[in-house]
Amino acid sequence: MIRSIPHLLDLEQNYLEKKVSWRKQKKLYSKISDTTFQKIWSLCKSWRTIEPKYEYEELCFSLNKTFIDFVKNLAKSNPLIEAYSRNLENVGSFPFWRYFLGNVRDYPERIDLENRGVQTLVAIHFLTLNDQAKRDKKAIRLEKWDLRKKNRELKRKNK
């Protein structure tokens, strides 16, 4: 895993979308006990506020104190995880992924990637990203449609 982290960071989300199928991820979830899953994640209702309105489920942070304590403990010896820990505790969500992973790539000396706890946190982070990218295909299509529409509008304004 250690050797592949910089590679994953450079490829960003594309790696996840191409290499880890939703079917494989669900199979992995089946190997995680319900108790462990619930210490890390919960399923939350989300919705689009713009047309077409749409309600869907997405993977969220569970707000479980055990997981927050696990991350706080990691933060004691890994400064890059300190901001991650604060975000979990204060905001109640996983931190913006590019910020965290970009810091891991740019300041590898500030995080102990040999630490099993850190490896676990990075794996949880990637699983969360992949889930959010694949759980609800309609929500993903609508988001891509919104981006294309916004880009078309920007092109028209720039002409």
Buried (B, 14 or more C-beta within 10 A) or exposed (E): EEEEBBEBBEBBBEBBBEEBEBEEBEEEBEEBEEEEBBBBBBEEEBEBEEEEEBEBEBBBBBEBEEBBEBBBEBBEEBEBBBBBBBBBBEEEEBBEBEEBBEBBBEEBEEBBBEBEBBBBBBEBBBBBBBBBBBBBEEBBEBEEEEEEEEEEEEEEEEE
